[in-house]
């Protein structure tokens, strides 16, 4: 009888041990294997493809406003700043139409959205420098203006291995002789200007943006546009259709000029 009671107690104790183990293993503060599992490692962002370096183009001026008028090509150039969702939509629209564009990025914008450097280059587009803070670079003292140019160049180099293919001064169509010299010192043989201003940054409405471009564009034109404006997003499909109707192809500035 005593032996029977002892066996019953042993069986009960084993059951309690199993129950305790199960309870401990499921608790949020448990010490089982799940509690000591390592969190998944953070993904390292993929680097952007290497961007081409600037190069001197023989026979072209220090400040370039347009390309050859004898070939049916144009360059749509975008000042890179603003809502990244808008930028991605514009890139998607261009690529869907088989177009390639040029993005002149603001350095501080790249600091906030470094993934866009990769997105632009992987889409087959040009990526260049539009100063670091998008201030009026022509009105700055020499040291400050040079810092604006090299600040953006440094961001581009860190992200892509290159200072970007082109430099365009901020808040102006053309650079002063001083800014032109500073850009050359920073590694840019040419300053990229334009001959067609879409005025999209004034938010005149998508039809007005389309009309402005259609009225002025011709073979070789370089068009100034902007990321970050709803009118630009709404106008781009119609602009690309108008180019196709005229037999013009939207290419990168590099392709336009070389």
C-alpha positions as CSV (number, residue, x, y, z in Angstrom):
1,X,0.0,0.0,0.0
2,X,2.8,2.3,0.9
3,X,4.6,1.5,-2.3
4,X,1.4,2.2,-4.3
5,X,1.1,5.7,-2.6
6,X,4.7,6.4,-3.3
7,X,4.3,5.7,-7.0
8,X,1.2,7.9,-7.2
9,X,3.1,10.8,-5.7
10,X,6.0,10.4,-8.1
11,X,3.5,10.4,-11.1
12,X,1.9,13.6,-9.7
13,X,5.2,15.3,-9.2
14,X,6.3,14.5,-12.8
15,X,3.0,16.0,-14.1
16,X,3.6,19.2,-12.1
17,X,7.1,19.5,-13.5
18,X,5.9,19.2,-17.1
19,X,3.1,21.8,-16.4
20,X,5.6,24.2,-14.9
21,X,8.0,23.8,-17.8
22,X,5.2,24.6,-20.3
23,X,4.1,27.6,-18.4
24,X,7.6,29.1,-18.2
25,X,8.3,28.5,-21.9
26,X,5.3,30.5,-23.0
27,X,5.7,33.4,-20.7
28,X,6.9,36.7,-22.1
29,X,9.7,36.8,-19.5
30,X,10.6,33.1,-20.0
31,X,14.1,31.7,-20.3
32,X,13.5,29.2,-23.1
33,X,15.3,29.3,-26.5
34,X,12.7,31.7,-27.9
35,X,13.5,34.3,-25.2
36,X,17.2,34.3,-26.2
37,X,16.7,34.3,-30.0
38,X,18.7,37.1,-31.7
39,X,16.7,39.8,-33.5
40,X,17.0,39.8,-37.3
41,X,20.0,41.7,-38.5
42,X,19.2,45.1,-40.1
43,X,19.4,45.2,-43.8
44,X,22.3,47.3,-45.2
45,X,20.9,49.6,-48.0
46,X,22.2,48.7,-51.4
47,X,24.7,51.2,-52.7
48,X,23.7,53.2,-55.8
49,X,25.2,52.3,-59.1
50,X,28.4,54.2,-59.9
51,X,27.5,57.5,-61.5
52,X,29.6,58.8,-64.4
53,X,32.0,61.6,-63.6
54,X,31.8,65.0,-65.2
55,X,33.8,65.4,-68.4
56,X,34.8,68.2,-70.6
57,X,33.0,68.3,-73.9
58,X,35.3,69.9,-76.6
59,X,33.6,72.6,-78.6
60,X,30.9,73.3,-76.1
61,X,30.8,76.5,-74.0
62,X,31.5,76.6,-70.2
63,X,27.7,77.2,-69.7
64,X,25.5,75.0,-71.8
65,X,21.9,76.1,-72.5
66,X,21.0,73.6,-75.2
67,X,22.3,70.8,-77.4
68,X,22.6,70.3,-81.2
69,X,19.6,71.6,-83.1
70,X,20.1,69.0,-85.8
71,X,19.0,65.9,-83.9
72,X,15.5,65.1,-82.7
73,X,16.4,64.9,-79.0
74,X,15.7,67.0,-76.0
75,X,16.7,66.9,-72.3
76,X,14.1,67.2,-69.5
77,X,16.0,68.3,-66.4
78,X,14.5,68.3,-63.0
79,X,15.6,70.2,-59.9
80,X,15.7,67.4,-57.2
81,X,13.9,68.5,-54.1
82,X,10.6,68.0,-52.4
83,X,8.3,65.0,-51.7
84,X,10.1,61.8,-52.6
85,X,6.8,60.2,-53.6
86,X,6.3,62.9,-56.3
87,X,9.9,62.2,-57.5
88,X,9.3,58.5,-57.8
89,X,6.0,59.1,-59.6
90,X,7.7,61.3,-62.2
91,X,10.5,58.8,-62.7
92,X,7.9,56.0,-63.2
93,X,6.0,58.1,-65.7
94,X,9.2,58.9,-67.7
95,X,10.3,55.3,-67.8
96,X,6.9,54.0,-68.8
97,X,7.1,56.3,-71.8
98,X,10.7,55.2,-72.6
99,X,12.1,58.6,-71.7
100,X,15.3,59.3,-69.7
101,X,15.7,62.5,-67.7
102,X,18.4,64.5,-65.8
103,X,18.0,65.1,-62.1
104,X,20.0,68.0,-60.5
105,X,19.7,67.1,-56.8
106,X,19.9,69.3,-53.8
107,X,22.5,67.9,-51.3
108,X,20.3,68.4,-48.2
109,X,17.5,66.5,-50.0
110,X,19.9,63.6,-50.7
111,X,20.7,63.6,-47.0
112,X,17.1,63.1,-46.2
113,X,16.4,60.6,-49.0
114,X,19.6,58.9,-49.9
115,X,17.7,56.0,-51.6
116,X,16.7,58.3,-54.4
117,X,20.2,58.5,-55.7
118,X,20.1,54.8,-56.4
119,X,16.5,55.0,-57.8
120,X,17.5,57.7,-60.3
121,X,20.7,55.9,-61.5
122,X,19.1,52.5,-61.7
123,X,16.4,54.0,-64.0
124,X,19.1,55.0,-66.5
125,X,18.9,58.8,-65.7
126,X,21.6,61.4,-65.2
127,X,22.3,62.6,-61.7
128,X,23.9,65.9,-60.9
129,X,24.6,68.7,-58.4
130,X,22.2,71.6,-57.6
131,X,24.1,72.9,-54.6
132,X,23.6,71.8,-51.0
133,X,20.9,74.1,-49.6
134,X,19.3,75.5,-52.8
135,X,20.1,79.1,-51.9
136,X,20.9,82.0,-54.3
137,X,24.5,80.9,-55.0
138,X,25.2,83.8,-57.3
139,X,24.7,86.3,-54.4
140,X,27.0,84.4,-51.9
141,X,30.6,85.3,-50.9
142,X,33.2,83.1,-52.6
143,X,33.8,80.7,-49.7
144,X,30.1,80.2,-49.0
145,X,29.3,79.6,-52.7
146,X,32.1,77.1,-53.0
147,X,30.9,75.3,-49.9
148,X,27.4,75.0,-51.4
149,X,28.9,73.4,-54.6
150,X,31.3,71.0,-52.8
151,X,28.7,70.2,-50.1
152,X,26.4,68.6,-52.6
153,X,29.4,67.1,-54.5
154,X,30.5,65.3,-51.3
155,X,27.0,63.8,-50.8
156,X,26.9,62.6,-54.4
157,X,30.4,61.1,-54.1
158,X,29.5,59.3,-50.9
159,X,26.3,57.8,-52.4
160,X,27.5,57.1,-56.0
161,X,31.3,57.3,-56.1
162,X,31.1,60.4,-58.3
163,X,30.4,64.1,-57.8
164,X,27.6,63.8,-60.4
165,X,27.6,64.3,-64.1
166,X,26.4,68.0,-64.2
167,X,26.3,71.1,-62.1
168,X,23.5,73.6,-62.2
169,X,23.5,76.7,-59.9
170,X,20.5,77.2,-57.6
171,X,17.9,79.9,-58.0
172,X,19.3,81.2,-61.3
173,X,19.4,80.2,-65.0
174,X,23.0,81.1,-65.5
175,X,26.0,81.2,-63.2
176,X,28.1,84.4,-62.6
177,X,31.7,84.2,-63.7
178,X,32.7,83.6,-60.1
179,X,30.3,80.6,-59.6
180,X,31.4,79.3,-63.0
181,X,35.0,79.3,-61.9
182,X,34.1,77.7,-58.5
183,X,32.2,74.9,-60.3
184,X,35.2,74.3,-62.5
185,X,37.5,74.1,-59.4
186,X,35.1,71.6,-57.8
187,X,35.4,69.4,-60.8
188,X,32.6,70.4,-63.2
189,X,34.0,71.5,-66.6
190,X,30.5,72.9,-67.6
191,X,27.6,74.6,-66.0
192,X,24.2,73.3,-67.2
193,X,21.7,76.0,-68.0
194,X,18.5,75.6,-70.1
195,X,16.6,77.3,-72.9
196,X,13.0,76.3,-71.9
197,X,11.7,77.3,-68.5
198,X,8.4,75.4,-67.7
199,X,7.6,77.7,-64.8
200,X,6.1,74.7,-63.1
201,X,7.4,76.0,-59.7
202,X,4.8,78.8,-59.9
203,X,2.0,76.1,-59.8
204,X,0.1,77.6,-62.9
205,X,-1.8,74.3,-63.5
206,X,-0.8,71.3,-65.6
207,X,-2.2,72.7,-68.9
208,X,-0.2,75.9,-68.5
209,X,3.0,73.9,-67.9
210,X,2.3,71.8,-71.0
211,X,1.5,74.8,-73.2
212,X,4.7,76.6,-72.1
213,X,6.9,73.7,-72.9
214,X,5.1,72.9,-76.2
215,X,5.4,76.6,-77.3
216,X,9.2,76.8,-76.8
217,X,10.7,73.3,-77.2
218,X,12.6,72.3,-80.3
219,X,15.4,69.9,-81.2
220,X,18.3,70.2,-78.7
221,X,16.3,72.0,-76.0
222,X,17.1,71.6,-72.3
223,X,13.9,72.1,-70.3
224,X,13.8,73.2,-66.6
225,X,11.3,71.3,-64.5
226,X,11.0,70.5,-60.8
227,X,10.3,67.5,-58.5
228,X,7.8,68.3,-55.7
229,X,5.0,70.0,-57.7
230,X,1.7,68.4,-58.4
231,X,1.3,70.3,-61.7
232,X,4.5,68.8,-63.0
233,X,3.3,65.2,-62.2
234,X,0.0,66.0,-64.0
235,X,1.7,67.6,-67.0
236,X,4.4,65.1,-67.7
237,X,2.3,62.5,-69.6
238,X,1.0,65.2,-71.9
239,X,4.5,66.7,-72.4
240,X,5.8,63.3,-73.4
241,X,2.9,62.7,-75.8
242,X,3.6,66.1,-77.4
243,X,7.3,65.1,-77.8
244,X,6.3,61.9,-79.4
245,X,3.9,63.7,-81.8
246,X,6.7,65.9,-82.9
247,X,9.2,63.0,-83.3
248,X,11.4,64.3,-80.4
249,X,12.9,61.9,-77.9
250,X,13.6,62.7,-74.3
251,X,17.2,61.6,-73.4
252,X,19.7,62.3,-70.6
253,X,21.7,65.5,-71.0
254,X,24.8,63.3,-71.5
255,X,23.1,61.6,-74.5
256,X,21.9,64.9,-75.8
257,X,25.4,66.4,-75.8
258,X,27.6,63.5,-76.8
